[in-house]
Amino acid sequence: MFGQPCSFVCAGAFGIIALQVALMETARWSFSRFVGATESSPAEAPYLRIVKSVRGGTVGSSVRGLHVTNTNTGDLGAGRWPKLLLAAIAMTMLSAVHAQAQTWYLMAPDEKIMSNPRVSLRLLRGPVVGPLEFTSREKFRSREECEPARRKLITEWRQQSVMQRGHWARYGFNSPSPFILCIPDNNRHLKRASADTLPSMETFVNRPPHR
C-alpha cells in the first residue's frame, strides 16, 4: 500500500542514468578524437591498422575490425559531454542530499482501537483491512533514525499483547509490523489539521499472504 516516494528515488535514478550516458558519450568522443589523431599521424600508433573510406559523404574508419563512423568532421561537441558529465554528478549528489534531509514520521493506529476484536472484524475488507487512521508518534530527520523507534514500538505492542487482544491472528496478522510504519513527509496519504500539528493518514493495510 505504501510505495517508495518518487521525488528523490526518481531523481537519483535519472542522475545515475545520465551519468552512465555521459560516461559512454565521453568515451566515444575520446576514442573518435584518438582515431582522428592517429589517422593524421599514423607513425604515433604503429599497432593500429586504419582504413579510411568515403561513402555518401560519411567518413568511416576501421580499426582492426572495429568500425567507428564520424558524420561530423568538426569537434564532436568537445565541451558538451564533459559539462553533461559534471551535471549528472551534481544531480546525483543533490538527490542524495535531498533524501538525507527529508523528514520521516513514526506512525501507528491507536493501541486501544487495535486491541478491540470488534474493530478488526469491522475493518475486514477481503484482501485488505481498513480504513485505519494512523497518527504520528515522532518525527525524524531520516529513515535511519526512524527505524530504531519503530522496532521499539513494535516490541511494546508485543509486550502489551495488542494484536492478540484484537484477534488479528485470525486475519493473518501475527506481528504488529504492518501497522507501525516510518513514512516520509511527501507521502500522498498524509494530511495535517494545521501547519503546526503532526500529520495523520487514513489508509488500508494489505493482509499477509496465506502460507
Residue, then its C-alpha position, 0 to 999 in steps of 0.5 A: m500500500f505504501g510505495q517508495p516516494c518518487s521525488f528523490v528515488c526518481a531523481g537519483a535514478f535519472g542522475i545515475i542514468a545520465l551519468q552512465v550516458a555521459l560516461m559512454e558519450t565521453a568515451r566515444w568522443s575520446f576514442s573518435r578524437f584518438v582515431g582522428a589523431t592517429e589517422s593524421s599521424p599514423a607513425e604515433a600508433p604503429y599497432l593500429r591498422i586504419v582504413k579510411s573510406v568515403r561513402g555518401g559523404t560519411v567518413g568511416s574508419s576501421v580499426r582492426g575490425l572495429h568500425v567507428t563512423n564520424t558524420n561530423t568532421g568538426d569537434l564532436g561537441a568537445g565541451r558538451w559531454p564533459k559539462l553533461l558529465l559534471a551535471a549528472i554528478a551534481m544531480t546525483m549528489l543533490s538527490a542524495v542530499h535531498a533524501q538525507a534531509q527529508t523528514w520521516y514520521l513514526m506512525a501507528p493506529d491507536e493501541k486501544i482501537m487495535s486491541n478491540p476484536r470488534v474493530s478488526l472484524r469491522l475493518l475486514r475488507g477481503p484482501v485488505v483491512g481498513p480504513l485505519e487512521f494512523t497518527s504520528r508518534e515522532k518525527f525524524r530527520s531520516r529513515e535511519e533514525c526512524e527505524p530504531a523507534r519503530r522496532k521499539l514500538i513494535t516490541e511494546w505492542r508485543q509486550q502489551s499483547v495488542m494484536q492478540r487482544g484484537h484477534w488479528a491472528r485470525y486475519g493473518f496478522n501475527s506481528p504488529s509490523p504492518f501497522i507501525l510504519c516510518i513514512p516520509d513527509n511527501n507521502r500522498h496519504l498524509k494530511r495535517a489539521s494545521a501547519d503546526t500539528l503532526p500529520s495523520m493518514e487514513t489508509f488500508v493495510n494489505r493482509p499477509p499472504h496465506r502460507 
